[in-house]
Amino acid sequence: MEQKFIPIALTSIFLAAIITGGSVVFTNRAVPVTVESRFSGRVAGVSAERTAPVVEERRDTSSDFRPLRKPDVGTFAVPTAHSAVLLDAATGIPIFEQDADAHRAIASITKLMTAMITVETAKDLDEPVTIPEDAVYAEGTRVGCPRSGYCIGERLHVGETVSVRNLLKATLMNSANDAAISLAEHVSGSQDKFVDTMNKRSAELGLTNTHFCTPSGLELDDVAEEEHCYSSARDVAKIAAYALRYDVIWTTMRMEKTIIPSVDGKYEHEIFNTDQLLGYPNLVGTKTGFTPRAGYSLVAVAGDPANAKHRLIAVVLDDPTRWQSIQNMLSWGFGSYVWK
């Protein structure tokens, strides 16, 4: 929901993700595991490759390889971020933390969870979705409208049908609130029911500092209720780590632009990516978020520039220089650690 408003400590705790039956439990010991998705075989339109484990039984990606800090590496900080974390994707080991468990609003980063649940639940990614009225009149970024009240392209129409796959493009590339709401209502029948699923899924994944309120990340009108809508840098990184099993999410994130048509061909909608890191070496994907309450936030996943074998997940919450901060974090991480 990219509305365009003008606006450390390091620890030695090793965490590993032990995922059984689809639930993620983070412990203080790092062990090699093989992830078996509880949703394997359920997602039509997603190949077996797309539901591959986060941690595979190969030497180049196995959690036998752990990040080890090089000698004489100095301290690191992200002074512009209120919260940040840098996580090894394969093992769940954090190599940098800065108020990583603090409760923060995450705005449109919420859409990463919305996309993941949609991919896990939809029977067919090419099935049609009927656009509901409440989606079309949502606030903030929408298809055809890069910010609230500023529309330069064809908007979604009430009753129009668009495929799940194409709405995922609008949700992830352009951070369109109307697309995210349409997916949520299609999957669960209502936004409230979808949010219930989001929070149940969060519990299954062991996210102890997360409570979702909307599928889009839009802020609630009730300020008191909005205090119950939050996540943390660490939990966002865990969501990203789990979502890595779904290639369709990340290949979509790396698309620069596309046209999404209505099923009947009557309308065409041009979608542009808000990702300023497109072209970054071995970029896997990013998701942005902004509201006045959340500030500028970002999650990014990238592979080792040298060989792409190892991936780091970087998260900054409420950081006005988020794009530069993320690049600094990734450069420091890959430059300061080796995997053995």
C-alpha positions, -999 to +999 in steps of 0.1 A: +000+000+000+026+024-012+009+057-005+035+084-015+037+106+016+067+130+022+075+119+053+224-035+186+233-050+195+246-081+178+238-113+195+253-148+193+220-166+196+217-192+168+182-200+157+172-228+134+138-234+118+124-269+125+094-272+104+071-302+109+037-306+095+038-270+082+044-254+116+076-236+122+093-237+156+124-216+161+148-231+187+182-222+200+200-250+182+208-252+145+202-286+129+199-297+093+163-304+084+142-312+054+110-293+050+079-311+040+050-288+031+016-297+046+002-281+014+021-303-010-001-313-039-029-289-029-020-259-051-031-264-086-010-243-110+020-245-088+046-271-099+063-295-076+094-273-080+075-244-067+066-262-035+102-274-029+115-273+006+132-242+020+160-264+031+169-291+006+192-321+010+220-307-012+254-296+000+251-262-015+218-253+003+218-276+033+216-262+068+249-281+074+263-248+060+260-222+087+271-185+086+304-180+105+316-145+112+350-136+098+377-125+122+381-088+130+346-079+117+335-047+133+302-037+148+273-028+125+241-007+129+213+007+109+208+040+126+178+051+105+157+020+112+136+016+142+138-022+139+160-045+117+172-080+112+194-099+089+187-137+087+203-166+070+174-181+050+185-218+051+191-221+089+171-193+104+203-179+121+202-142+126+235-125+119+223-090+128+195-078+151+183-044+161+151-043+182+141-073+161+112-084+183+097-049+188+060-046+178+057-025+147+031-017+121+043-033+088+018-018+063+019-035+029+045-060+039+014-077+051+007-087+015+035-112+016+014-133+040-017-127+019+000-139-012+014-170+006-020-180+019-035-174-015-010-197-032-014-223-006-052-222-008-063-214-043-073-245-063-059-230-095-039-199-099-057-192-132-092-194-117-112-162-121-118-138-092-148-114-093-138-080-081-160-069-052-171-033-046-153-028-013-120-036-030-125-011-058-132+017-033-103+008-010-079+036+000-043+040-009-026+023-038-049+005-063-046-009-097-043+021-120-037+044-090-001+047-077-014+066-047-047+076-032-065+101-054-039+099-082-050+075-110-032+073-143-043+039-156-073+016-160-087+008-126-104-024-116-142-025-121-168-039-098-178-073-111-148-076-134-131-110-134-093-113-131-073-144-125-057-152-092-023-152-108-028-117-123-041-103-090-010-117-073+010-096-097-009-064-088-006-073-051+031-080-051+045-058-078+024-027-073+012-033-037-024-027-048-049-028-020-078-036-042-060-067-056-052-080-021-087-075-008-101-092-039-079-122-033-088-124+004-125-124-003-122-149-031-102-173-009-122-170+024-155-152+015-147-121+035-118-100+048-125-109+084-124-147+077-092-143+057-076-124+086-086-152+109-067-176+086-037-152+086-035-153+123-040-190+126-012-195+100+010-171+120+006-193+151+014-224+130+046-207+119+056-198+154+053-160+149+050-148+185+050-111+177+025-108+150-012-101+148-028-092+114-059-070+111-063-067+073-052-086+042-038-054+026-020-038+056-043-008+055-046+009+088-079+007+107-101+037+113-102+029+150-069+041+165-073+020+196-079-011+176-049-003+153-026-009+183-035-046+180-022-048+144+015-054+144+044-077+135+082-075+141+113-075+119+121-111+130+086-124+123+086-107+088+119-125+081+104-158+092+074-153+068+098-145+040+119-176+048+088-199+047+074-182+016+106-191-003+091-225-011+067-208-035+086-196-066+055-180-081+057-153-054+093-144-060+094-146-098+064-123-097+083-098-074+111-096-099+089-086-129+095-050-139+061-044-155+033-063-170-003-061-184-030-079-166-062-084-186-097-092-174-108-127-181-131-116-209-105-094-224-126-062-220-101-044-198-063-043-196-044-030-165-007-019-167+012-029-136+046-015-126+070-028-099+078-005-070+111-024-063+141-001-066+165-030-062+156-047-095+190-055-110+207-060-076+230-091-079+211-123-073+180-105-060+153-130-051+126-104-044+114-075-022+082-063-006+076-027+005+053-011+030+043+024+039+016+041+060+021+072+082+020+049+113+043+022+099+068+045+081+088+032+052+096-005+056+111-032+034+119-069+033+144-082+007+159-115-001+192-119-020+217-146-028+255-144-022+269-122-050+298-146-054+278-178-061+241-173-051+243-205-030+234-188+003+205-164+008+201-136+033+168-120+043+170-084+053+142-065+070+140-028+081+109-013+097+102+024+098+133+035+080+132+066+057+163+054+039+151+018+036+166+011+001+201+021+010+199+005+044+189-029+029+218-027+005+242-019+033+229-048+054+232-073+025+267-061+016+278-062+053+263-097+057+279-113+027+312-095+033+314-104+070+303-140+070+314-173+053+293-204+051+308-237+063 
